[in-house]
């Protein structure tokens, strides 16, 4: 995948594309999969191979701490304050 193949769509854009039949997802095939087929597909996925099965029970939602804006030090003659 290169930088030219990455696209951004809003949820509304995606809904319009699906309504026009532009989705490339074969939903009938996805819905027809059995639990055993899903488990087999997940087990063969190299991206999830090392993830423990109970990761969701141990997961915690966390918000990143806000970044502090950088502080700048200016000489007194630049800030307008008398020496």
Backbone bond lengths (Angstrom), bond angles and torsions (degrees), N, CA, C in turn:
res aa  C-N    CA-C-N  psi(-1)  N-CA   C-N-CA  omega(-1)  CA-C   N-CA-C  phi
1 X - - - 1.444 - - 1.528 107.65 -
2 X 1.298 116.37 132.84 1.448 119.53 177.46 1.523 110.04 -113.32
3 X 1.318 116.47 175.84 1.462 120.92 -175.97 1.525 111.85 -62.58
4 X 1.331 118.04 -27.68 1.459 120.70 -179.32 1.526 112.86 -75.01
5 X 1.319 118.51 -16.90 1.459 120.22 -177.43 1.525 112.34 -93.27
6 X 1.308 118.44 -3.46 1.458 121.56 -179.72 1.525 108.91 -88.88
7 X 1.320 116.14 125.63 1.460 121.59 179.75 1.515 109.13 -125.04
8 X 1.314 116.73 151.35 1.461 122.02 175.66 1.520 108.67 -115.69
9 X 1.332 115.71 134.02 1.452 121.52 178.60 1.519 108.53 -133.71
10 X 1.316 116.07 143.50 1.464 120.11 173.82 1.527 107.92 -79.68
11 X 1.318 116.48 167.15 1.469 120.42 178.06 1.522 109.98 -60.85
12 X 1.333 116.76 -37.65 1.467 120.49 179.12 1.528 110.80 -66.05
13 X 1.335 116.99 -40.84 1.466 120.46 177.43 1.526 110.44 -60.36
14 X 1.322 116.76 -44.65 1.464 120.65 -179.38 1.524 111.25 -64.42
15 X 1.330 116.86 -39.06 1.468 120.23 178.36 1.524 110.10 -63.61
16 X 1.330 118.08 -42.41 1.460 121.28 178.13 1.532 111.04 -63.90
17 X 1.331 116.52 -40.91 1.464 119.99 179.28 1.534 110.63 -63.61
18 X 1.355 116.59 -42.69 1.466 119.58 178.29 1.529 110.73 -63.36
19 X 1.347 116.81 -40.29 1.462 120.58 -179.91 1.527 111.11 -63.15
20 X 1.325 117.06 -32.53 1.467 121.36 178.59 1.531 111.63 -83.76
21 X 1.332 117.12 -2.50 1.457 120.28 -179.69 1.512 113.22 82.23
22 X 1.320 117.86 21.14 1.459 121.25 -177.14 1.521 113.73 -89.90
23 X 1.318 118.14 1.94 1.456 120.72 178.43 1.522 109.04 -72.87
24 X 1.321 116.77 136.10 1.463 120.50 178.06 1.529 111.57 -94.32
25 X 1.329 117.03 4.17 1.458 121.13 179.12 1.528 109.05 -84.26
26 X 1.304 115.59 127.87 1.455 121.10 178.11 1.528 107.79 -86.03
27 X 1.335 116.48 85.38 1.458 120.78 -174.86 1.520 112.28 -64.57
28 X 1.314 118.67 -32.02 1.466 120.46 178.14 1.523 109.57 -62.89
29 X 1.323 117.29 -41.29 1.463 120.70 178.85 1.527 110.86 -67.67
30 X 1.322 116.57 -39.60 1.469 120.54 179.65 1.521 110.11 -64.23
31 X 1.329 116.69 -46.27 1.470 120.81 -178.18 1.527 112.62 -68.23
32 X 1.335 117.26 -24.93 1.464 121.10 -178.45 1.526 113.01 -82.33
33 X 1.332 118.21 -9.81 1.466 120.59 -178.27 1.527 110.57 -68.37
34 X 1.314 114.76 140.27 1.462 120.21 176.35 1.523 109.10 -85.78
35 X 1.309 115.80 166.97 1.472 120.41 177.02 1.521 110.67 -59.37
36 X 1.321 116.34 -40.30 1.469 120.33 -179.55 1.529 110.75 -63.15
37 X 1.328 117.04 -40.56 1.465 120.21 177.98 1.529 111.19 -65.89
38 X 1.336 115.72 -40.71 1.470 119.21 177.76 1.525 110.90 -62.61
39 X 1.325 116.74 -45.50 1.462 120.58 179.01 1.531 111.32 -60.46
40 X 1.333 116.43 -41.43 1.464 120.66 178.52 1.535 110.66 -64.39
41 X 1.330 116.75 -43.63 1.468 120.43 178.74 1.524 111.35 -62.43
42 X 1.319 116.43 -42.10 1.468 120.65 179.43 1.525 109.96 -65.49
43 X 1.323 117.11 -43.33 1.467 120.94 -178.87 1.520 111.90 -64.20
44 X 1.331 117.37 -30.05 1.469 119.55 -178.43 1.528 112.74 -90.08
45 X 1.321 117.94 -2.86 1.465 121.25 -179.46 1.526 109.13 -78.18
46 X 1.335 118.82 117.08 1.468 120.41 -177.52 1.522 113.37 -66.63
47 X 1.335 117.98 -22.13 1.466 119.98 -179.26 1.521 112.84 -75.52
48 X 1.323 117.67 -19.90 1.462 119.96 -176.93 1.522 111.96 -114.99
49 X 1.311 116.29 2.77 1.466 121.33 -175.15 1.534 112.41 -56.09
50 X 1.337 118.77 -40.88 1.469 121.47 -175.65 1.528 113.84 -93.31
51 X 1.320 117.59 4.35 1.468 120.71 -179.74 1.518 108.50 -84.44
52 X 1.351 118.14 126.64 1.471 119.86 179.33 1.530 111.08 -63.78
53 X 1.328 116.63 149.20 1.467 120.81 -178.35 1.521 112.71 -64.05
54 X 1.327 117.45 -30.04 1.467 120.06 -176.75 1.540 112.36 -96.74
55 X 1.330 117.46 23.67 1.458 119.80 -177.01 1.530 111.69 -61.26
56 X 1.331 118.04 -33.86 1.460 120.79 -176.51 1.529 111.65 -68.63
57 X 1.334 116.99 -33.23 1.467 119.71 179.25 1.522 111.42 -70.70
58 X 1.334 116.28 -28.66 1.464 120.56 -178.13 1.530 112.80 -93.91
59 X 1.330 117.11 -9.42 1.464 120.52 -175.62 1.525 111.03 -70.94
60 X 1.308 115.48 145.23 1.462 121.87 177.09 1.518 108.76 -127.37
61 X 1.318 115.61 138.68 1.464 119.72 175.89 1.522 107.98 -76.45
62 X 1.298 115.57 134.13 1.465 119.84 -179.82 1.519 109.43 -139.38
63 X 1.296 115.27 137.10 1.463 120.64 176.33 1.521 107.80 -99.74
64 X 1.311 117.44 136.67 1.462 118.86 177.96 1.520 110.52 -67.21
65 X 1.316 115.59 147.69 1.459 118.92 178.22 1.522 108.64 -73.66
66 X 1.327 116.64 140.87 1.459 118.43 -179.81 1.524 110.99 -65.09
67 X 1.303 115.27 144.56 1.459 119.28 179.32 1.513 109.35 -78.40
68 X 1.309 115.30 141.57 1.456 121.13 177.77 1.524 107.45 -83.52
69 X 1.325 117.20 131.77 1.464 117.41 179.18 1.525 110.65 -62.59
70 X 1.309 117.44 148.38 1.465 118.89 -179.35 1.527 111.23 -64.94
71 X 1.291 114.90 143.26 1.471 120.05 177.20 1.512 108.49 -98.07
72 X 1.284 114.44 136.98 1.458 119.34 178.90 1.508 108.75 -117.48
73 X 1.289 114.81 138.73 1.464 119.93 176.50 1.522 107.94 -105.92
74 X 1.309 113.98 125.56 1.450 119.68 178.31 1.518 109.35 -113.39
75 X 1.304 116.74 147.33 1.465 119.13 174.96 1.529 109.76 -61.92
76 X 1.304 116.30 151.35 1.464 121.65 -176.80 1.521 111.32 -56.61
77 X 1.328 118.43 -34.18 1.469 119.21 -177.64 1.531 111.64 -71.32
78 X 1.336 118.61 -13.07 1.459 121.06 178.95 1.511 112.58 -96.19
79 X 1.324 118.42 -17.03 1.447 120.48 -176.24 1.518 112.74 -93.56
80 X 1.278 117.19 -9.50 1.455 119.65 179.91 1.505 114.42 85.02
81 X 1.335 117.06 2.12 1.460 119.53 177.19 1.514 109.20 -89.02
82 X 1.341 115.65 138.33 1.481 117.71 179.40 1.515 111.64 -67.10
83 X 1.315 117.32 148.62 1.477 120.73 -178.91 1.512 112.66 -66.66
